[in-house]
Amino acid sequence: MLSPGRAYKVSVYLNKDSSAETNFLHEAVRALLQERSIAGLTTYLPFAGFGPHQQLHRQGDGPVNGEHLPILLVFIDVEERVRAILPELKTLVTDGLIEMHPVEIIQHTFRDGRVDGR
């Protein structure tokens, strides 16, 4: 649970079809974050994107141009937990980009009315 204050947001940019040892890379990253009890993760499926080769990949382009569609995983947690998982994350992500930014948690609420994890 995140309390108000400083935290870190990490964005992991991958190709949706990139593979890890046993499954897709984005699934392996999600599994790692869940195993390490990271506070939260959101996965985004962008409409289009391009990487260092400047080839545009977008939804609906068919089996040739539509390959390697982008996928973005974003997670937030306190600095200690983020820095602890970074070495493993960097080893796992063999094809992608990882960025990290400090953020300030203003409020963390829950559906049942609890605020900031209390």
C-alpha positions in Angstrom: 0.0 0.0 0.0 1.3 3.4 -0.9 1.1 6.3 1.5 1.3 9.9 0.5 4.9 11.0 -0.2 7.7 10.1 -2.6 7.6 7.0 -4.8 9.0 5.9 -8.1 7.1 5.2 -11.3 8.8 2.8 -13.7 7.7 2.4 -17.4 8.8 -0.7 -19.3 8.4 -0.4 -23.1 8.3 -3.7 -24.9 7.1 -5.4 -28.1 3.9 -7.3 -27.4 5.3 -10.4 -29.2 8.8 -10.4 -27.5 9.4 -13.7 -25.7 11.0 -14.7 -22.5 12.1 -18.2 -21.5 8.6 -19.7 -21.0 6.1 -17.1 -22.2 5.8 -13.5 -23.6 8.2 -11.0 -22.1 5.4 -8.7 -20.9 3.8 -11.7 -19.0 7.2 -12.5 -17.4 7.6 -8.9 -16.3 4.1 -8.9 -14.8 4.7 -12.2 -13.0 8.0 -10.9 -11.6 6.3 -7.7 -10.2 3.5 -9.8 -8.7 5.9 -12.2 -7.1 7.8 -9.3 -5.5 4.5 -7.7 -4.3 5.0 -4.4 -6.2 2.3 -2.0 -5.1 0.6 -1.8 -8.5 1.0 -2.4 -12.3 -1.0 -1.2 -15.3 -0.5 -2.6 -18.8 -1.2 -0.3 -21.8 -1.7 -1.5 -25.3 -0.8 1.6 -27.4 -2.4 2.1 -30.8 0.9 2.6 -32.6 4.6 3.1 -32.1 8.1 2.9 -33.6 11.5 2.1 -32.2 15.1 2.7 -33.3 14.5 1.3 -36.8 11.8 4.0 -37.4 9.3 1.4 -38.7 5.8 2.3 -37.7 3.8 -0.6 -36.1 0.1 0.0 -35.5 -3.1 -1.9 -34.6 -5.0 -3.2 -37.6 -2.1 -3.2 -40.1 -2.3 -6.9 -40.7 0.2 -9.7 -40.0 3.3 -8.0 -41.6 3.2 -4.3 -40.5 1.2 -5.2 -37.3 4.0 -7.4 -35.9 5.9 -6.1 -32.9 3.1 -4.0 -31.6 4.1 -1.9 -28.6 3.1 -2.7 -25.1 3.7 -0.5 -22.0 3.9 -1.7 -18.4 3.9 1.0 -15.7 4.4 0.3 -12.0 4.7 2.5 -8.9 6.2 1.7 -5.5 8.5 3.2 -2.9 12.1 3.8 -3.8 13.5 0.9 -1.8 11.2 -1.7 -3.4 11.8 -0.3 -6.9 15.6 -0.2 -6.6 15.6 -3.8 -5.2 13.8 -5.2 -8.2 15.7 -3.2 -10.9 18.6 -5.7 -11.3 16.3 -8.6 -11.9 14.1 -6.5 -14.2 17.1 -5.3 -16.2 18.2 -8.9 -16.7 14.8 -10.0 -17.7 14.2 -7.2 -20.3 16.5 -8.2 -23.1 14.5 -6.3 -25.8 13.0 -3.0 -24.6 13.4 0.2 -22.7 13.1 0.8 -18.9 12.7 4.3 -17.5 12.2 5.5 -13.9 10.9 8.8 -12.5 10.4 10.1 -9.0 6.7 10.9 -8.3 4.7 12.1 -5.4 1.8 10.1 -4.2 -1.0 12.5 -3.3 -3.6 10.0 -2.2 -4.2 6.2 -2.5 -7.8 5.3 -2.0 -9.7 2.0 -2.0 -13.2 1.1 -3.2 -14.3 0.4 0.4 -13.5 4.0 1.4 -10.1 3.4 3.0 -7.6 6.1 2.3 -3.8 5.7 2.0 -3.9 2.0 3.0 -5.5 2.6 6.4 
